[in-house]
Structures are given as structure tokens and as C-alpha cells.
Amino acid sequence: MYVCNCNAIRERDAQKAILSGATTVKAVFNHCQTRPQCAKCVCDIRQMIEDVSATVRLAAE
């Protein structure tokens, strides 16, 4: 499934970026070597970052 249709960033690509240390939307785009275009995906990517961060915090407890 695509998270960003403009840049063809798939959910798994964004997850890989986040798991590699991307903590901002800009960092995810940098990891995928693209730049935001229409910005419709920004909220979805931000939510993915928050979800991974919450999972990591829970795992650390």
C-alpha cells in the first residue's frame, strides 16, 4: 500500500526509514530520497512515526 502516491513511497519503505532512525516526516522523505509534493501523506507518515515511537517506549518498559 502506498503512503505517498506522488513519490510512490510504500508503507514498508516508510516503516524501514522509521526503523532506521527517521523521527520526522522530513527524515522519512530524505531516507526515500524524495521531497513532499502535495503533502497529503504528511499526517499518515507522522502517525506512523508516533506509532513506532509508542511501540518502542512500551517495549522498553
Secondary structure, 3 states (H helix, E strand, C coil): CEEECCCCEEHHHHHHHHHCCCCCHHHHHHHCCCCCCCCCCHHHHHHHHHHHHHHHHHHHC
